[in-house]
Amino acid sequence: MNTIDWTKDELVAYILLFAANADFKESVEERDLIISKVDLKTFQEIHDEFKRDNDYQGLKKITISLEQHNYDKDDIDLLMEDIKTLFFVDGDFDITEQNMLKSLSRLFKTV
């Protein structure tokens, strides 16, 4: 897996889905927030791909795609704000989501 053929919207959808599933459940509010960031067709296609991937594949795809799209510090900061918004949208920012936020923050610093 050397390249990922994703648009930036597809990348954002995948990352937000990855984050939304940190607590092993996807709330309606989380889905609605993701769909507000990308179109419904993109969401559905990426959601299907996400369901087929394991965590390792997902992290690898995210890392490769961030590099391919030349995400810089400002892009990462905006992405982190979207992730934080996602975690708070259902009113429950539990320990698994807190840990996911820390892990993604560390991962993004390596890009």
Sequence and secondary structure as in RCSB ss.txt:
>XXXX:A:sequence
MNTIDWTKDELVAYILLFAANADFKESVEERDLIISKVDLKTFQEIHDEFKRDNDYQGLKKITISLEQHNYDKDD
IDLLMEDIKTLFFVDGDFDITEQNMLKSLSRLFKTV
>XXXX:A:secstr
       HHHHHHHHHHHHHGGGS   HHHHHHHHHHS HHHHHHHHHHHHH  HHHHHHHHHHHHHHTT  HHH
HHHHHHHHHHHHHHTS   HHHHHHHHHHHHHHHT 
